[in-house]
Amino acid sequence: MKIRKQMYLLYMAVLLIPVALIGAALVGNALKVLNDYNTELAEAANSRIRTLLGDVTARTYNTAWALSSDRELTELLIADYEDGMAFVRAVNASSLLDSVVYGQEEIASIQIYTDNPGISDYKQFRAVTGQVEKQPWFLRAMNQTGAFWTSFQAEDGSGSNPFCLVCPVILVGSDYRAVMVIHLSDRYLRSRLNSDMTDAVSLDDQGIVYSSVGSWYGREQVMEVDYTDRYYRFSGRVWADGKEYFGALSTQSLYGTRSRLYVCSLSDQGIATTRRILRSYALILALAVLIPGVLFLIFTRYFVGRVQLLREEMHKASNQDYDILTDFTGNDELTEAYEDLKVMVHAIQEKDARMYQAELDRAKLLNQQQMMEYKLLAGQINPHYLYNTLETIRMKALTGGDREVADAIKILGRTLRYVLDNNGTISTTLDKELSYVEDYLAIQKLRFGDRINCQVEIQEGLDICSFRILPLLLQPVVENAVVHGLEDTGKQGRIRLEVRKEGEALRLDVTDNGRGMTREEFLKLTEKLEDTDPPKTGIGLYNTQQRIKLCYGEAYGIRLESSRELGTKVRILLPACEVDG
């Protein structure tokens, strides 16, 4: 990678990315703090409004039940009046309802609807008409004994607030019915609930019954509400009426009733403040990245220019153009490197005068070496001459009718070719190694006759052509079995060669039924195999062991089992290396 790219990557790794990550973390933390702060403000305002509404509605409820059980009001509702003037005089004589309306600021008006035919529409009293009897709130009041809150507009227009309490009036001992409707004062609520927030209060699922925004009356709650949760709460950033706010919504169960208010408090001031702070943070982060970036770019161009100049001069020197600049600007390591270049160029120029003589000396030495190699090759025996000679002898034996000698020479030629072909190689296939061992045993059988019998057992399904092993690995082990195991026994000898694959390892077992070893002989041989110094005797097994460990590692090698007069088993463990392709 070019230095310029490295410098740019360094800028990104050291400055841009850390500043971006740290800045993002700081901005995220600041945003969280601002969100939490503004959310807490909304929650505090919401809690205050909910507490005030709970207090107002509880007092209204208590007032309603006090009036519904008042004896004076009950007598007014169940009395039989001779005419309308008698009812008017009875109402004027009672100041109960007037004192409640004028004495409690939260109550805007009270209407009592009754089907007493002697009562007409006067002051707080209303006659129940057919239209009133069809109203949902009236039907609900007739079908239950408890009070409830509803969204209701007084027919005479005296109450501007649609938030009211409906309470059935039980007239004991009379067939007349009466319902009391108490309207809360919208002006009172505004004076008590006034805050910097945008408020919206909805009743059950009937829509908004109070709001600091007049156009929101009667519409659905501006925040989403789960009406199945009696204690539903939510706070955070929300979108309402196409605008983003910090908002809080909570549920207020109204005292004595099953009605619930959903109080929503919204503030957009925190949104503007948060956005302004985020813009300031973004500007600061941009300046923190751009200003160092510009300075870094200027330095990179200056530094890369000097490196490029040094490279060009070094390239000239490498092409044997020693006419390089004498001056190099700056006073740093690059300048020191350029001074070293000039020293090197001067040294090269001094050595050029001696190069021709050095080339002559090298040519002379090369000629001498080639002459020595020629003389060495001339003194070596040509393997092809040896093969041809053995083949000539074999043909002579066949001509003379001695087929046994001819076969022996043929086998000897194969073994010799295998040894020479694998001299200096590091691997051969398992099938070739087994074929070489069979040729060796065939020669030994010519010598010992039926005293030596060999059996080769290969695991079923094992393709011996597909595995590689070290060449000339098995023959020393088999030879050891013949020489030390069977040669001096004078009995029918058997050698069994077993080939198996176990997991990732290749197992080669050479077993004979020879004289075996005593315990002392076995321990001595085992110790000799593990010794680092080569032994004076038994070098065949030792060399085989060392070759295996050097090539495949300490996990592989030769394992011995032997008992006196029962024979010896030599187990060779190798990795199962398959032929490539």
VENSUL-V350563 format. One record per backbone hydrogen bond with DSSP energy under -0.5 kcal/mol. NH is the residue of the N-H (numbers start at 1). CO is the residue of the C=O. If there is no record, write none. Layout:
nh->NH co->CO
nh->NH co->CO
//
This chain:
nh->6 co->2
nh->7 co->3
nh->8 co->4
nh->9 co->5
nh->10 co->6
nh->11 co->7
nh->12 co->8
nh->13 co->9
nh->14 co->10
nh->15 co->11
nh->16 co->11
nh->17 co->12
nh->19 co->15
nh->20 co->16
nh->21 co->17
nh->22 co->18
nh->23 co->19
nh->24 co->20
nh->25 co->21
nh->26 co->22
nh->27 co->23
nh->28 co->24
nh->29 co->25
nh->30 co->26
nh->31 co->27
nh->32 co->28
nh->33 co->29
nh->34 co->30
nh->35 co->31
nh->36 co->32
nh->37 co->33
nh->38 co->34
nh->39 co->35
nh->40 co->36
nh->41 co->37
nh->42 co->38
nh->43 co->39
nh->44 co->40
nh->45 co->41
nh->46 co->42
nh->47 co->43
nh->48 co->44
nh->49 co->45
nh->50 co->46
nh->51 co->47
nh->52 co->48
nh->53 co->49
nh->54 co->50
nh->55 co->51
nh->56 co->52
nh->57 co->53
nh->58 co->54
nh->59 co->55
nh->60 co->56
nh->61 co->57
nh->62 co->58
nh->63 co->59
nh->64 co->60
nh->65 co->61
nh->66 co->62
nh->67 co->63
nh->68 co->64
nh->69 co->65
nh->70 co->67
nh->74 co->70
nh->75 co->71
nh->76 co->72
nh->77 co->73
nh->78 co->74
nh->79 co->75
nh->81 co->79
nh->87 co->83
nh->88 co->84
nh->89 co->85
nh->90 co->86
nh->91 co->87
nh->92 co->88
nh->93 co->89
nh->94 co->90
nh->94 co->91
nh->99 co->95
nh->100 co->96
nh->101 co->97
nh->102 co->98
nh->103 co->99
nh->104 co->100
nh->105 co->103
nh->107 co->104
nh->108 co->106
nh->108 co->183
nh->109 co->183
nh->111 co->181
nh->112 co->124
nh->113 co->111
nh->113 co->179
nh->114 co->126
nh->115 co->177
nh->119 co->116
nh->122 co->120
nh->122 co->125
nh->125 co->122
nh->126 co->112
nh->128 co->114
nh->129 co->127
nh->133 co->129
nh->134 co->130
nh->134 co->131
nh->135 co->132
nh->139 co->135
nh->140 co->136
nh->141 co->137
nh->142 co->138
nh->143 co->139
nh->144 co->140
nh->144 co->141
nh->148 co->166
nh->150 co->164
nh->152 co->150
nh->152 co->162
nh->154 co->152
nh->157 co->154
nh->160 co->158
nh->162 co->160
nh->164 co->150
nh->164 co->162
nh->165 co->182
nh->166 co->148
nh->167 co->165
nh->167 co->180
nh->169 co->178
nh->170 co->168
nh->171 co->169
nh->172 co->170
nh->174 co->171
nh->178 co->169
nh->179 co->113
nh->180 co->167
nh->181 co->111
nh->182 co->165
nh->183 co->109
nh->183 co->181
nh->184 co->163
nh->185 co->106
nh->186 co->184
nh->189 co->185
nh->190 co->186
nh->191 co->187
nh->192 co->188
nh->193 co->189
nh->194 co->190
nh->198 co->266
nh->199 co->197
nh->200 co->264
nh->201 co->210
nh->202 co->200
nh->202 co->262
nh->203 co->207
nh->204 co->202
nh->204 co->260
nh->206 co->203
nh->208 co->219
nh->209 co->201
nh->210 co->201
nh->212 co->199
nh->213 co->199
nh->214 co->212
nh->216 co->213
nh->217 co->214
nh->218 co->208
nh->219 co->216
nh->227 co->225
nh->229 co->226
nh->230 co->228
nh->232 co->229
nh->234 co->249
nh->236 co->247
nh->238 co->245
nh->240 co->238
nh->240 co->243
nh->243 co->240
nh->245 co->238
nh->246 co->267
nh->247 co->236
nh->247 co->245
nh->248 co->265
nh->249 co->234
nh->250 co->263
nh->251 co->232
nh->252 co->261
nh->253 co->251
nh->254 co->259
nh->257 co->254
nh->261 co->252
nh->262 co->202
nh->263 co->250
nh->263 co->261
nh->264 co->200
nh->264 co->262
nh->265 co->248
nh->266 co->198
nh->267 co->246
nh->272 co->268
nh->273 co->269
nh->274 co->270
nh->275 co->271
nh->276 co->272
nh->277 co->273
nh->278 co->274
nh->279 co->275
nh->280 co->276
nh->281 co->277
nh->282 co->278
nh->283 co->279
nh->284 co->280
nh->285 co->281
nh->286 co->282
nh->287 co->283
nh->288 co->284
nh->289 co->285
nh->290 co->286
nh->291 co->287
nh->293 co->289
nh->294 co->290
nh->295 co->291
nh->296 co->292
nh->297 co->293
nh->298 co->294
nh->299 co->295
nh->300 co->296
nh->301 co->297
nh->302 co->298
nh->303 co->299
nh->304 co->300
nh->305 co->301
nh->306 co->302
nh->307 co->303
nh->308 co->304
nh->309 co->305
nh->310 co->306
nh->311 co->307
nh->312 co->308
nh->313 co->309
nh->314 co->310
nh->315 co->311
nh->316 co->312
nh->317 co->313
nh->318 co->314
nh->319 co->315
nh->320 co->317
nh->321 co->316
nh->322 co->320
nh->324 co->322
nh->336 co->332
nh->337 co->333
nh->338 co->334
nh->339 co->335
nh->340 co->336
nh->341 co->337
nh->342 co->338
nh->343 co->339
nh->344 co->340
nh->345 co->341
nh->346 co->342
nh->347 co->343
nh->348 co->344
nh->349 co->345
nh->350 co->346
nh->351 co->347
nh->352 co->348
nh->353 co->349
nh->354 co->351
nh->355 co->351
nh->355 co->352
nh->356 co->352
nh->358 co->354
nh->359 co->355
nh->360 co->356
nh->361 co->357
nh->362 co->358
nh->363 co->359
nh->364 co->360
nh->365 co->361
nh->366 co->362
nh->367 co->363
nh->368 co->364
nh->369 co->365
nh->370 co->366
nh->371 co->367
nh->372 co->368
nh->373 co->369
nh->374 co->370
nh->375 co->371
nh->376 co->372
nh->377 co->373
nh->378 co->374
nh->379 co->375
nh->380 co->377
nh->383 co->381
nh->385 co->382
nh->386 co->382
nh->387 co->383
nh->388 co->384
nh->389 co->385
nh->390 co->386
nh->391 co->387
nh->392 co->388
nh->393 co->389
nh->394 co->390
nh->395 co->391
nh->396 co->392
nh->397 co->393
nh->398 co->394
nh->399 co->395
nh->400 co->396
nh->401 co->398
nh->402 co->397
nh->403 co->401
nh->406 co->402
nh->407 co->403
nh->408 co->404
nh->409 co->405
nh->410 co->406
nh->411 co->407
nh->412 co->408
nh->413 co->409
nh->414 co->410
nh->415 co->411
nh->416 co->412
nh->417 co->413
nh->418 co->414
nh->419 co->415
nh->420 co->416
nh->421 co->417
nh->422 co->418
nh->423 co->420
nh->424 co->422
nh->425 co->422
nh->428 co->469
nh->430 co->464
nh->430 co->467
nh->431 co->464
nh->433 co->429
nh->434 co->430
nh->435 co->431
nh->436 co->432
nh->437 co->433
nh->438 co->434
nh->439 co->435
nh->440 co->436
nh->441 co->437
nh->442 co->438
nh->443 co->439
nh->444 co->440
nh->445 co->441
nh->446 co->442
nh->447 co->443
nh->448 co->444
nh->449 co->445
nh->451 co->448
nh->452 co->449
nh->453 co->493
nh->455 co->495
nh->457 co->455
nh->457 co->497
nh->458 co->456
nh->459 co->499
nh->462 co->459
nh->463 co->461
nh->464 co->462
nh->466 co->463
nh->467 co->464
nh->468 co->577
nh->469 co->428
nh->473 co->470
nh->478 co->474
nh->479 co->475
nh->480 co->476
nh->481 co->477
nh->482 co->478
nh->483 co->479
nh->484 co->480
nh->485 co->480
nh->485 co->481
nh->486 co->481
nh->486 co->482
nh->487 co->482
nh->489 co->486
nh->490 co->486
nh->493 co->451
nh->493 co->491
nh->495 co->453
nh->496 co->511
nh->497 co->455
nh->497 co->495
nh->498 co->496
nh->498 co->509
nh->499 co->457
nh->500 co->507
nh->502 co->500
nh->502 co->505
nh->503 co->501
nh->505 co->502
nh->506 co->574
nh->507 co->500
nh->508 co->506
nh->508 co->572
nh->509 co->498
nh->509 co->507
nh->510 co->570
nh->511 co->496
nh->511 co->509
nh->512 co->568
nh->513 co->494
nh->515 co->485
nh->522 co->518
nh->523 co->519
nh->524 co->520
nh->525 co->521
nh->526 co->522
nh->527 co->523
nh->528 co->524
nh->529 co->525
nh->530 co->526
nh->531 co->527
nh->531 co->528
nh->542 co->538
nh->543 co->539
nh->544 co->540
nh->545 co->541
nh->546 co->542
nh->547 co->543
nh->548 co->544
nh->549 co->545
nh->550 co->546
nh->551 co->547
nh->552 co->548
nh->553 co->548
nh->553 co->549
nh->556 co->553
nh->557 co->573
nh->559 co->571
nh->561 co->569
nh->563 co->567
nh->565 co->515
nh->566 co->563
nh->567 co->563
nh->568 co->512
nh->569 co->561
nh->570 co->510
nh->571 co->559
nh->571 co->569
nh->572 co->508
nh->572 co->570
nh->573 co->557
nh->573 co->571
nh->574 co->506
nh->574 co->572
nh->576 co->504
nh->577 co->468
nh->577 co->575
nh->578 co->576
nh->579 co->466
//
